[in-house]
Each structure stands twice: as C-alpha cells, then as structure tokens.
Amino acid sequence: QVQLVESGGGLVQPGGSLRLSCAASGSRFSISVMGWYRQGPGKQRDLVARITSDGSTNYADSVKGRFTISRDNAKNTVYLQMISLKPEDTAVYYCKAVFTTGREYWGQGTQVTVSS
C-alpha cells in the first residue's frame, strides 16, 4: 500500500520560511515525477512545483524565485523550501507522486498559514 506522508507545515509570519517534506513508501516501482500542489479556501487545487527523476523542475509563476523543490531519489522524498512567504501562500499543500507505472498518489495535505 503506497503512502505519502507530508510534514513541515504550520503558522509563519509574512516574510518567513518553511520547509515541507513528503516521503513515499510502499511501492517497489520508481517514482518518475513528484510535485507539490496547494488549495486555498474556496479555490481549486493548483500546481506549485514539480520535479522529475532527473531533476528537471517547473514552478508556478507566483512562487518562482521564492520556492525551491528538490528530491532525494534514494529516500523517495521530495522537499519544498519556501521563503519570503506571503499571506496569499496560505493553503493546504499536497504532495503527489507519479510512478513509472503511470499510477499517481496523493498525500493527506499539510496546512500552511501565513499571517501576522
């Protein structure tokens, strides 16, 4: 049974930083793409950043220059370093993993709140 476990969310002041982690387990197959999505109150779930197994990355325009995605393939873990956080970054952040089989799995979500 595949599980994605996220951690690192919380409450931070504007301008602050957080680092999210997501560890995948339970599959013998490799992960091709890992990504972070977020869903604010009353909004749809949108892509924040994604990274392929060879390290290629994509970012939403709203987070470019502030967020950095990285992964440790040996640990099946993806990270999202967030700096210069803004109130509009407040959302539930979800991790997604796409395996080489084509199946995809989601984490349970972690709340990030940016507020003074």
DSSP file with accessible surface (Angstrom, degrees, kcal/mol):
  #  RESIDUE AA STRUCTURE BP1 BP2  ACC     N-H-->O    O-->H-N    N-H-->O    O-->H-N    TCO  KAPPA ALPHA  PHI   PSI    X-CA   Y-CA   Z-CA
    1    1 A Q              0   0  199      0, 0.0     2,-0.3     0, 0.0    26,-0.1   0.000 360.0 360.0 360.0 121.4    0.0    0.0    0.0
    2    2 A V        -     0   0   25     24,-0.1     2,-0.4    22,-0.1    24,-0.2  -0.557 360.0-175.9 -77.8 134.8    1.5    3.3   -1.2
    3    3 A Q  E     -A   25   0A 110     22,-2.6    22,-2.3    -2,-0.3     2,-0.5  -0.992  16.4-163.5-131.0 139.9    1.7    6.1    1.4
    4    4 A L  E     -A   24   0A  11     -2,-0.4   104,-0.6   102,-0.4     2,-0.6  -0.993  12.9-167.1-119.1 121.1    2.8    9.7    1.0
    5    5 A V  E     -A   23   0A  78     18,-2.4    18,-2.3    -2,-0.5     2,-0.3  -0.941   3.6-163.1-115.9 118.4    3.4   11.4    4.4
    6    6 A E  E     +A   22   0A   9     -2,-0.6     2,-0.3    16,-0.2    16,-0.2  -0.670  13.3 166.8 -98.0 153.6    3.8   15.1    4.4
    7    7 A S  E     +A   21   0A  64     14,-2.3    14,-2.7    -2,-0.3   103,-0.1  -0.971  40.4  66.7-154.7 164.2    5.3   17.2    7.2
    8    8 A G        +     0   0   34     -2,-0.3    11,-0.3     1,-0.3    14,-0.0   0.347  60.9 130.6 106.7  -4.8    6.6   20.7    7.9
    9    9 A G        +     0   0   28     12,-0.1     2,-0.3     9,-0.1    -1,-0.3  -0.163  24.3 114.8 -72.7 174.6    3.5   22.9    7.6
   10   10 A G  E     -d  112   0B  30    101,-1.1   103,-2.8   100,-0.1     2,-0.5  -0.984  62.4 -44.8 159.0-166.0    2.5   25.4   10.2
   11   11 A L  E     +d  113   0B 133     -2,-0.3     2,-0.3   101,-0.2   103,-0.2  -0.854  53.4 167.7-101.8 130.8    1.9   29.1   11.0
   12   12 A V  E     -d  114   0B  21    101,-2.7   103,-2.2    -2,-0.5     3,-0.1  -0.986  33.2-113.0-141.9 150.7    4.5   31.6    9.9
   13   13 A Q    >   -     0   0  133     -2,-0.3     3,-2.4   101,-0.2    72,-0.2  -0.449  51.1 -80.7 -78.5 154.9    4.6   35.4    9.7
   14   14 A P  T 3  S+     0   0   59      0, 0.0    72,-0.2     0, 0.0    -1,-0.1  -0.300 121.9  27.8 -53.6 136.6    4.8   37.2    6.3
   15   15 A G  T 3  S+     0   0   54     70,-3.4    69,-0.7     1,-0.3    71,-0.1   0.282 100.1 120.3  90.4  -8.6    8.4   37.1    5.0
   16   16 A G    <   -     0   0   19     -3,-2.4    69,-2.3    69,-0.3     2,-0.3  -0.069  55.2-122.8 -81.4-176.2    9.1   33.9    6.9
   17   17 A S        +     0   0   63     66,-0.2     2,-0.3    67,-0.2    66,-0.2  -0.923  21.6 178.2-131.3 152.5   10.2   30.5    5.7
   18   18 A L  E     - B   0  82A  32     64,-2.1    64,-3.3    -2,-0.3     2,-0.5  -0.978  16.3-147.4-146.1 155.3    9.1   26.9    5.9
   19   19 A R  E     - B   0  81A 126    -11,-0.3     2,-0.3    -2,-0.3    62,-0.2  -0.983  13.8-160.2-127.5 120.6   10.3   23.6    4.5
   20   20 A L  E     - B   0  80A   0     60,-2.6    60,-2.3    -2,-0.5     2,-0.3  -0.745   5.7-166.0 -96.9 146.3    7.8   20.9    3.6
   21   21 A S  E     -AB   7  79A  27    -14,-2.7   -14,-2.3    -2,-0.3     2,-0.3  -0.952   7.4-172.2-128.7 150.2    8.8   17.2    3.2
   22   22 A a  E     -AB   6  78A   0     56,-1.9    56,-2.4    -2,-0.3     2,-0.5  -0.932   5.2-166.8-144.8 118.9    6.9   14.3    1.7
   23   23 A A  E     -AB   5  77A  44    -18,-2.3   -18,-2.4    -2,-0.3     2,-0.4  -0.918   6.7-155.3-111.0 128.7    8.1   10.7    1.9
   24   24 A A  E     +A    4   0A   8     52,-2.7     2,-0.3    -2,-0.5   -20,-0.2  -0.811  20.9 162.4-102.1 142.8    6.7    8.0   -0.2
   25   25 A S  E     +A    3   0A  61    -22,-2.3   -22,-2.6    -2,-0.4     3,-0.1  -0.959  39.1  59.4-149.7 164.2    6.7    4.3    0.8
   26   26 A G  S    S+     0   0   53     -2,-0.3     2,-0.4   -24,-0.2   -24,-0.1   0.507  78.2  97.1  97.1   6.6    5.1    1.0   -0.1
   27   27 A S        -     0   0   35      2,-0.1    -1,-0.2   -24,-0.1   -24,-0.0  -0.977  54.7-156.0-129.7 145.2    5.9    0.6   -3.7
   28   28 A R  S    S+     0   0  219     -2,-0.4     2,-0.2    -3,-0.1    -1,-0.1   0.468  74.8  89.3 -90.7  -3.0    8.6   -1.4   -5.5
   29   29 A F  S    S-     0   0   81      1,-0.1    -2,-0.1     0, 0.0     2,-0.1  -0.593  82.0-108.4 -93.1 158.2    8.4    0.8   -8.5
   30   30 A S        -     0   0   79     -2,-0.2    70,-2.5     1,-0.1     2,-0.5  -0.426  26.1-119.3 -82.4 159.4   10.3    4.1   -9.1
   31   31 A I  E     -E   99   0B   7     68,-0.3    68,-0.3     1,-0.2     3,-0.1  -0.857  23.0-174.6-100.1 125.9    8.8    7.5   -9.0
   32   32 A S  E    S+     0   0B  34     66,-2.5    21,-1.3    -2,-0.5     2,-0.4   0.912  70.4  16.3 -85.9 -45.8    9.0    9.5  -12.2
   33   33 A V  E     -EF  98  52B  25     65,-1.7    65,-3.1    19,-0.2     2,-0.4  -0.989  59.1-172.6-133.2 137.6    7.6   12.8  -11.0
   34   34 A M  E     +EF  97  51B   1     17,-2.5    17,-3.0    -2,-0.4     2,-0.3  -0.971  18.2 169.6-124.1 145.5    7.0   14.3   -7.6
   35   35 A G  E     -EF  96  50B   3     61,-2.6    61,-2.5    -2,-0.4     2,-0.4  -0.965  30.2-130.3-152.2 164.2    5.2   17.5   -7.1
   36   36 A W  E     +EF  95  49B   0     13,-3.1    12,-3.1    -2,-0.3    13,-1.8  -0.976  24.7 178.8-118.1 135.6    3.6   19.9   -4.7
   37   37 A Y  E     -EF  94  47B  40     57,-3.0    57,-3.0    -2,-0.4     2,-0.3  -0.857   9.7-154.8-126.0 162.5    0.1   21.4   -5.1
   38   38 A R  E     -EF  93  46B  37      8,-2.5     8,-2.9    -2,-0.3     2,-0.4  -0.992   8.0-162.2-142.8 152.3   -1.9   23.7   -3.0
   39   39 A Q  E     -E   92   0B  66     53,-2.2    53,-2.1    -2,-0.3     6,-0.2  -0.949  11.4-162.0-136.4 110.7   -5.5   24.5   -2.4
   40   40 A G    >   -     0   0   11      4,-0.5     3,-2.3    -2,-0.4    51,-0.1  -0.388  46.8 -65.3 -83.6 169.1   -6.6   27.7   -0.7
   41   41 A P  T 3  S-     0   0  114      0, 0.0    -1,-0.2     0, 0.0     3,-0.1  -0.322 122.4  -1.2 -57.8 124.8  -10.0   28.3    0.8
   42   42 A G  T 3  S+     0   0   94      1,-0.2     2,-0.3    -3,-0.1    -2,-0.0   0.622 114.0 109.2  72.0  13.1  -12.7   28.2   -1.9
   43   43 A K  S <  S-     0   0  133     -3,-2.3    -1,-0.2     1,-0.1     2,-0.1  -0.748  70.5-104.1-118.2 166.9  -10.1   27.6   -4.6
   44   44 A Q        -     0   0  137     -2,-0.3     2,-0.5    -3,-0.1    -4,-0.5  -0.407  44.6 -93.6 -82.4 164.4   -9.1   24.8   -6.8
   45   45 A R        -     0   0   86     -6,-0.2     2,-0.3    -2,-0.1    -6,-0.2  -0.694  50.9-172.4 -80.7 124.2   -6.0   22.7   -6.3
   46   46 A D  E     -F   38   0B  72     -8,-2.9    -8,-2.5    -2,-0.5     2,-0.2  -0.876  27.8-100.5-121.7 153.0   -3.2   24.1   -8.3
   47   47 A L  E     +F   37   0B  60     -2,-0.3   -10,-0.3   -10,-0.2     3,-0.1  -0.460  32.5 175.0 -68.1 134.3    0.4   23.1   -9.1
   48   48 A V  E     -     0   0B   1    -12,-3.1    12,-2.6     1,-0.4     2,-0.3   0.783  65.6 -26.0-101.4 -51.5    3.1   24.8   -7.1
   49   49 A A  E     -FG  36  59B   0    -13,-1.8   -13,-3.1    10,-0.2    -1,-0.4  -0.980  54.7-164.5-162.3 153.0    6.2   22.9   -8.3
   50   50 A R  E     -FG  35  58B  76      8,-2.1     8,-1.9    -2,-0.3     2,-0.4  -0.977   2.2-163.9-142.8 155.3    7.2   19.6   -9.8
   51   51 A I  E     -FG  34  57B  10    -17,-3.0   -17,-2.5    -2,-0.3     6,-0.2  -0.998  11.3-142.2-143.9 134.8   10.4   17.7  -10.3
   52   52 A T  E >   -F   33   0B  27      4,-2.3     3,-1.8    -2,-0.4   -19,-0.2  -0.361  36.9 -97.9 -88.4 174.8   11.3   14.8  -12.4
   53   53 A S  T 3  S+     0   0   64    -21,-1.3    20,-0.1     1,-0.3   -20,-0.1   0.764 124.8  51.9 -66.3 -23.8   13.6   11.9  -11.6
   54   54 A D  T 3  S-     0   0  125    -22,-0.2    -1,-0.3     2,-0.1   -22,-0.0   0.345 124.5-100.7 -95.6   7.2   16.5   13.6  -13.4
   55   55 A G    <   +     0   0   40     -3,-1.8     2,-0.2     1,-0.3    -2,-0.1   0.472  68.7 149.2  95.3   2.0   16.0   16.8  -11.6
   56   56 A S        -     0   0   63      1,-0.0    -4,-2.3    -5,-0.0     2,-0.3  -0.515  29.3-160.7 -70.0 138.2   14.1   18.9  -14.1
   57   57 A T  E     -G   51   0B  60     -6,-0.2     2,-0.3    -2,-0.2    -6,-0.2  -0.863  19.6-169.3-125.8 154.6   11.8   21.4  -12.4
   58   58 A N  E     -G   50   0B  79     -8,-1.9    -8,-2.1    -2,-0.3     2,-0.3  -0.990  11.9-168.2-137.1 143.6    8.7   23.5  -13.1
   59   59 A Y  E     -G   49   0B  54     -2,-0.3   -10,-0.2   -10,-0.2     2,-0.1  -0.968  27.8-110.2-131.6 149.3    7.2   26.2  -10.9
   60   60 A A    >>  -     0   0   26    -12,-2.6     3,-1.7    -2,-0.3     4,-0.9  -0.489  36.2-119.1 -67.3 145.6    4.0   28.2  -10.8
   61   61 A D  G >4 S+     0   0  132      1,-0.3     3,-0.6     2,-0.2    -1,-0.1   0.851 110.6  63.2 -57.0 -34.4    4.8   31.9  -11.8
   62   62 A S  G 34 S+     0   0   66      1,-0.2    -1,-0.3     3,-0.0   -14,-0.0   0.664 110.8  35.9 -69.0 -14.8    3.5   33.0   -8.4
   63   63 A V  G X> S+     0   0    0     -3,-1.7     3,-2.3   -15,-0.2     4,-2.3   0.459  81.4 127.5-117.4  -4.0    6.3   31.2   -6.5
   64   64 A K  T << S+     0   0  121     -4,-0.9     4,-0.1    -3,-0.6    -3,-0.0  -0.308  81.0  15.9 -58.3 134.1    9.3   31.5   -8.8
   65   65 A G  T 34 S+     0   0   78      2,-0.4    -1,-0.3     1,-0.1     3,-0.1   0.287 126.0  59.1  86.0 -11.6   12.3   32.9   -7.0
   66   66 A R  T <4 S+     0   0   26     -3,-2.3    17,-1.9     1,-0.2     2,-0.4   0.678  98.2  52.3-116.7 -32.4   10.8   32.1   -3.6
   67   67 A F  E  <  -C   82   0A   3     -4,-2.3    -2,-0.4    15,-0.2     2,-0.4  -0.860  59.4-167.2-110.9 145.3   10.1   28.4   -3.6
   68   68 A T  E     -C   81   0A  80     13,-2.5    13,-3.0    -2,-0.4     2,-0.4  -0.991   5.5-158.1-133.1 124.9   12.6   25.6   -4.4
   69   69 A I  E     +C   80   0A   6     -2,-0.4     2,-0.3    11,-0.2    11,-0.2  -0.800  20.2 162.4-100.7 142.2   11.7   22.0   -5.0
   70   70 A S  E     -C   79   0A  48      9,-1.8     9,-3.2    -2,-0.4     2,-0.3  -0.951  16.6-155.0-148.7 166.2   14.2   19.2   -4.5
   71   71 A R  E     -C   78   0A  39     -2,-0.3     2,-0.6     7,-0.3     7,-0.2  -0.997  17.1-145.2-147.4 154.3   14.1   15.4   -4.1
   72   72 A D  E >>> -C   77   0A  50      5,-3.0     5,-1.9    -2,-0.3     3,-0.7  -0.944  15.3-168.5-116.4 102.3   16.2   12.6   -2.7
   73   73 A N  G >45S+     0   0   80     -2,-0.6     3,-0.7     1,-0.2    -1,-0.1   0.849  85.1  58.1 -63.2 -34.6   15.5    9.6   -5.0
   74   74 A A  G 345S+     0   0   98      1,-0.2    -1,-0.2    -3,-0.1    -2,-0.0   0.825 116.1  35.5 -65.2 -28.7   17.2    7.2   -2.6
   75   75 A K  G <45S-     0   0  136     -3,-0.7   -51,-0.3     2,-0.2    -1,-0.2   0.379 103.4-127.9-103.3   0.8   14.7    8.1    0.1
   76   76 A N  T <<5 +     0   0   45     -3,-0.7   -52,-2.7    -4,-0.6     2,-0.4   0.905  64.5 139.7  50.2  45.1   11.7    8.7   -2.3
   77   77 A T  E   < -BC  23  72A  13     -5,-1.9    -5,-3.0   -54,-0.2     2,-0.4  -0.954  39.2-163.8-125.5 139.2   11.3   12.1   -0.6
   78   78 A V  E     -BC  22  71A   0    -56,-2.4   -56,-1.9    -2,-0.4     2,-0.3  -0.929   9.1-160.8-120.7 145.2   10.5   15.5   -2.1
   79   79 A Y  E     -BC  21  70A  36     -9,-3.2    -9,-1.8    -2,-0.4     2,-0.4  -0.891  10.7-159.6-123.3 154.7   11.1   18.8   -0.4
   80   80 A L  E     -BC  20  69A   0    -60,-2.3   -60,-2.6    -2,-0.3     2,-0.6  -0.915   8.4-162.9-135.7 107.3    9.7   22.3   -0.8
   81   81 A Q  E     -BC  19  68A  69    -13,-3.0   -13,-2.5    -2,-0.4     2,-0.5  -0.821  12.5-168.9 -89.1 123.5   11.7   25.1    0.6
   82   82 A M  E     +BC  18  67A   0    -64,-3.3   -64,-2.1    -2,-0.6     2,-0.3  -0.962  10.1 170.5-119.8 125.3    9.6   28.2    0.9
   83   83 A I        +     0   0   69    -17,-1.9   -66,-0.2    -2,-0.5   -67,-0.2  -0.813  59.8  28.4-124.5 169.0   11.0   31.7    1.6
   84   84 A S  S    S-     0   0   62    -69,-0.7    -1,-0.2    -2,-0.3   -68,-0.2   0.897  83.5-162.1  48.9  46.9    9.5   35.2    1.6
   85   85 A L        -     0   0    2    -69,-2.3   -70,-3.4   -72,-0.2   -69,-0.3  -0.293   6.8-158.5 -66.4 144.7    6.1   33.8    2.3
   86   86 A K    >   -     0   0   87    -72,-0.2     3,-2.5    -3,-0.1     4,-0.3  -0.843  31.5-109.8-119.3 157.1    3.1   35.9    1.7
   87   87 A P  G >  S+     0   0   70      0, 0.0     3,-1.9     0, 0.0    27,-0.4   0.853 117.7  63.1 -54.8 -33.1   -0.5   35.7    3.1
   88   88 A E  G 3  S+     0   0  119      1,-0.3   -48,-0.1   -48,-0.0    -3,-0.0   0.571  88.9  69.3 -72.1  -6.1   -1.6   34.5   -0.4
   89   89 A D  G <  S+     0   0    1     -3,-2.5    -1,-0.3    25,-0.1     2,-0.2   0.536  71.4 120.3 -82.8  -6.6    0.5   31.4    0.1
   90   90 A T    <   +     0   0   36     -3,-1.9     2,-0.3    -4,-0.3    23,-0.2  -0.403  40.9 107.1 -61.5 125.8   -1.9   30.3    2.8
   91   91 A A  E    S- H   0 112B   2     21,-2.1    21,-2.7    -2,-0.2     2,-0.6  -0.964  75.6 -80.4-178.2 170.7   -3.3   26.9    1.7
   92   92 A V  E     -EH  39 111B  35    -53,-2.1   -53,-2.2    -2,-0.3     2,-0.5  -0.868  47.7-146.1 -89.3 127.1   -3.3   23.2    2.3
   93   93 A Y  E     -EH  38 110B   0     17,-3.2    17,-2.1    -2,-0.6     2,-0.4  -0.854  14.3-165.4-101.6 128.9   -0.3   21.8    0.5
   94   94 A Y  E     -E   37   0B  39    -57,-3.0   -57,-3.0    -2,-0.5     2,-0.4  -0.915  10.6-143.5-116.8 140.9   -0.5   18.4   -1.1
   95   95 A a  E     -E   36   0B   0     -2,-0.4    12,-2.6   -59,-0.2     2,-0.4  -0.777  16.7-167.8 -98.1 141.7    2.3   16.1   -2.3
   96   96 A K  E     -EI  35 106B  31    -61,-2.5   -61,-2.6    -2,-0.4     2,-0.4  -0.997   5.5-166.0-131.3 139.8    1.8   14.0   -5.4
   97   97 A A  E     -EI  34 105B   0      8,-2.5     8,-2.4    -2,-0.4     2,-0.6  -0.992   4.3-161.6-124.9 130.6    3.9   11.1   -6.7
   98   98 A V  E     -EI  33 104B  29    -65,-3.1   -66,-2.5    -2,-0.4   -65,-1.7  -0.963  17.2-149.8-110.3 118.9    3.6    9.6  -10.2
   99   99 A F  E >   -E   31   0B   5      4,-3.0     3,-2.3    -2,-0.6   -68,-0.3  -0.383  28.9-106.4 -86.3 165.9    5.2    6.2  -10.5
  100  100 A T  T 3  S+     0   0   89    -70,-2.5   -69,-0.1     1,-0.3    -1,-0.1   0.683 119.5  65.6 -65.4 -15.5    6.7    4.7  -13.6
  101  101 A T  T 3  S-     0   0   72    -71,-0.3    -1,-0.3     2,-0.2     3,-0.1   0.599 118.1-112.4 -76.5 -13.1    3.6    2.5  -13.8
  102  102 A G  S <  S+     0   0   53     -3,-2.3     2,-0.2     1,-0.4    -2,-0.1   0.218  76.7 129.0  97.4 -12.2    1.6    5.6  -14.5
  103  103 A R        -     0   0  159     -5,-0.1    -4,-3.0     1,-0.0    -1,-0.4  -0.494  42.5-156.0 -77.0 147.1   -0.3    5.4  -11.2
  104  104 A E  E     -I   98   0B  97     -6,-0.2     2,-0.3    -2,-0.2    -6,-0.2  -0.940   7.8-166.9-126.5 149.2   -0.4    8.5   -9.1
  105  105 A Y  E     -I   97   0B  58     -8,-2.4    -8,-2.5    -2,-0.4     2,-0.3  -0.961   7.4-146.8-135.4 151.1   -0.9    9.0   -5.4
  106  106 A W  E     -I   96   0B  93     -2,-0.3  -102,-0.4   -10,-0.2   -10,-0.2  -0.872  13.2-128.7-117.5 149.5   -1.6   12.0   -3.1
  107  107 A G        -     0   0   10    -12,-2.6  -102,-0.2    -2,-0.3     3,-0.1  -0.288  33.5-104.8 -81.6 178.1   -0.6   12.8    0.4
  108  108 A Q        -     0   0  116   -104,-0.6   -14,-0.1     1,-0.1  -103,-0.1   0.625  62.4-111.7 -83.5 -13.6   -3.1   13.8    3.0
  109  109 A G        -     0   0   14    -14,-0.1     2,-0.4     1,-0.1   -15,-0.2   0.124  20.0-130.9  97.2 146.8   -2.1   17.5    2.9
  110  110 A T  E     - H   0  93B  23    -17,-2.1   -17,-3.2  -103,-0.1     2,-0.3  -0.999  22.6-121.4-135.9 135.3   -0.4   19.9    5.3
  111  111 A Q  E     - H   0  92B  88     -2,-0.4  -101,-1.1   -19,-0.2     2,-0.5  -0.586  22.5-171.5 -81.9 131.8   -1.7   23.3    6.3
  112  112 A V  E     -dH  10  91B   0    -21,-2.7   -21,-2.1    -2,-0.3     2,-0.5  -0.992   5.7-176.0-119.5 122.4    0.5   26.4    5.7
  113  113 A T  E     -d   11   0B  44   -103,-2.8  -101,-2.7    -2,-0.5     2,-0.6  -0.984   9.3-167.0-122.8 123.7   -0.8   29.6    7.2
  114  114 A V  E     +d   12   0B   4     -2,-0.5     2,-0.3   -27,-0.4  -101,-0.2  -0.933  35.0 130.6-111.8 109.3    1.0   32.9    6.6
  115  115 A S              0   0   64   -103,-2.2    -2,-0.1    -2,-0.6   -29,-0.0  -0.991 360.0 360.0-158.9 147.5   -0.3   35.5    8.9
  116  116 A S              0   0  132     -2,-0.3  -103,-0.1  -103,-0.2    -1,-0.1   0.413 360.0 360.0 -92.9 360.0    0.9   38.2   11.4
